[in-house]
Amino acid sequence: MTSPDVFVRVATARGVTTLTLDSPHNRNALSTPLMTELLAALDAAVADDTVRVIVLDHTGPVFCSGADLKETAAAYASGTVPAGMLGDVLAAVWECPKPVLAKVAGPARAGGLGLIAAADLAVCAAEATFAFTEVRIGVIPAVISATVLPRLHHRASAELYLTGDTFDGRRAAEIGLVTAAVPAGDLDAAVARYLDSLVRGAPAALAGAKRLLRRRPGADLPAELAELAALSTGYFLSADGVEGVTAFRERRSPRWVAELDR
């Protein structure tokens, strides 16, 4: 029998660690205990060299309902609120050197959308619903803007931030909040296809590719190109680069793929 005090379940298989939000009694709200466990689980997955990819999953019908408002109300007397910890969680997901994929089978609200946006890839059920509900309770989606606004189209951001209206998975894909929206029955297969692709990448190269995705274009294009050319050369000359090119020429799997089948 599992302990009811565990809010994030951890399972690892074939290079993939799945972190499952398991607090269905409050719709996987971002409580202090849940965020604390999620941060610890992320740290452990990053430190484990056998882990190539991290999946954010959930139990129950709701992915994440946002801030734990019951906990927030109880904390008013202290002058602090649990939402202050959300920034640490979003930063940990966004800066994670390993690919993070969010698997969203059900609704997400407010802070839950920040978590989805922080992930590198997000696949949702088309039937799932989303909303930035903050303005309707007198607050704003401040912290999550750091991860959400780089993903969303600007007009969609204005509409959804200001109205708090609900939208479905297909709209979430159209505006960039998620990578793909599929029928609920196809969600597991869609996630499996992405994971199969992700684990084929060399670990150091995946981390390097993530850093490229976080770069902002420089004003001096020739200098930036020279820097990127040097970076590319370093990867080609690395052990993984040599192995990858050699494996391609020899028509075999590179060692980082083959070792997952051992």
N, C-alpha and C positions, 0 to 999 in steps of 0.2 A: 504493500500500500504506500503510495507516494505522500509526501508531506504537503499539507495545505499551505504551508508557509513559503513554498517555492513559487515564485512569480514568473520565472523564465526557465524553460526547460531546454536542455542542451543535448544534442545528438550529433555524432560525427560518423560519416561513412564515405569511403572512396574520395577523400579530399574535400568533402563538403560538410561544414558545420551548420546545423540548423538551430537557430535560437527562436524558440516558440514562446510568444507572449501568452502566459497562462494565468490570467486573472479575470475569468469570465464573469465573476460576480459583480464587477464594476465595468464591464465591457472593455477590459484591457486598458483601463485608464492609466495615464502616466503618473502613478503614485510614486512617492519617494522609494518604497521598497522595490517596486518594479524597475525604476530607472537605475537604482543602485545595482541590482542584479544584472541588468542589461549591460551596464558599463563593465562590470567584472567579467561577464561572459565574452564581451567583445575583446577585452584585453587578453584573455586566455586564448581565444581563437587566433589573434594576431601573433601571439608568442609561440604557437604550436606550428612547427615547420611542416607538419603533415596536412595542415588545412590550407586549401587553395582558394576556396570560395565560402562566403558566409550568406546564409539565407535568413531573412526575418519572416517568420511565420506567426500564426496565431491559433489559439483554440477558441471555440465558441463562434457565434455568427458574426461578431464584430471584430475587425482588425484592431482598431484603437479609437476610443471615443475622445481622446484629447486629455487635457488636464483632469486630475481627480478633484472635482469640485467639492466633494464632501471633505476631503483632506484640506483643501484650500480654505474652506469656510472655517474649519476648526483652527487653522493656523493664523487667522486674522489678528488674534490677540497678541501674537508674538511680533507682528509687523513684517513677517516674511511669508512667502508662499512657495509651495513645491515647484511651481513653474520655473523658478530661478535655476533649477538643476537641468532643465530641458536643454539649455545651451550646451552643456557638457556632453549630453547624449548625442545631439545632432552633430557636434564637432567630431565625436568619436567615430560616428558612421561616415561622415563626409570625408574625413582625413584617413580613414582606414586604408592601409596599403594593399589590402586584398579586396577583390570585387565583392560588393554587397548587393544582393538581390532581394527585393521585398515581394513577398507572395501575398496578395490581398484578395481574400475570398469574400470579404464582407465590408460593411460600411467603415468609413474613417472620417473623423471630424477634427477640426482645429489642429492641435499639436500632432495628431496622428498623421496629418498630411505633411507636416514638416519632416517626420520620420521617413515617410515614403519618398519625399523629394531628396532627402539626404542620401538615399541608396543610389548606387550607380545604375541599376536596372530595377524596374518595377513592373510586375505583371499582375493584372487584376481581372476579376470576373466582370464581364460587361454589365452584369446586374448590380454590382456593388455601387454604393452611393457615397458621395463626398460633399463636404461643405465647410467653408470657413465661417464658423458660427460666432466668432468672437464678438463682432459688433452688436450682436443681439443680446449679449449679456453685459454690455458696457465696457468691453476691453478691446484690444486690437491684436492682430496676429504679428506681434513684433518679433519675437525670437525666431519663429519659423520662417520669417521673410528671408533670412540669410540663406536658406536652402531652397525655399519655394520660388522666390522671384527669379533666380537664374534659370529655372526650368520653364516657367509659364510665359506664354505670350502676353505682352503688356496689356492689351485691351481686355483679355480674359482676366488678368489679375485684378484690374480695376473693377470689373463687373462683379466678380465673385467675392472679393474682399469687402466691397461696399454693400452688396445686397445680402450676403450670407445665404444665398439660394443654394439648393441641393442640385447636384448634377451627377450623371451616371458615369460608368466606366468608359464608355465610348467617348464622351466629351473629355474625360480626364486624359485619354490618349491623344485626342485632337489638339489639346492645349499644352501638352508636354509634361503633365504631372506624372504620367506613367509611360512606360515604354510600349506596352501593348495591352489591349483589352480583349479577352476571349470569352466564349460561353463558359459558364461555371463548370460544366462537365469536361471541358478541355483544359482547365487551369493546370492540373498536375502535369499533363503531357507538355504543355507550353513551357512550364518552368523547367522540366527535365531537359528539354531541347537546349535551353539557354545554358543550363549547368554543364551539359555535355560539351558545349562549345567552350565555356569558360575554363574548365579544367585542362583543356588542351594548350593553354597559354603557359609559357614559362613564368614561374612565380616572380622573378625579378623584373621581367618584361611587363607583366601585368601591373606591377607597382609603378614602373616607369611610365607606362601608358596612362595610368591614372593621374600622375603628376602633369603630363602633357595636357590632359583635359582640364586641369585647374589653372593652367597658364593664362595670363592675359596678354594679348598682342602688344608688342613693344612699339614705340614710335620710330625706332631706328631699325628698319627691316633688314638691311645688310648685316648689321651686328647680330640681330636675332637669328638670321639664317646661319651665320658662322657658328653661333653657339649651338644651334640645333644640329648642324653638321657634325660638330665635335661630339655631341651627345650620341648621335647615331653611330658614329665610328666606334665609340666606346662600347656600345652594345654589340656591334658586329664582332669586335675583338674579344668580348667576354667569353667565359666558358660556356654559358648558355647559348650565346650566338654561334660559336663554333659548332657546338653540338647540334643546334637546330638546323644549320645549313648542311652539315654532314648527314644528318638523318634524312633531310629532304632529298639530297643527292642519292642516298642509299635506299630510298623508298621504304623507310621504316619509321616507327614512332620514336620521337625524341625521348630521352630517358625520363623526363618529368611526367610524360604521359604513361610510359610503360610501367613505371614504378607504382602507379595506382592499381594495377592489376595483380600485384604481388600478394 
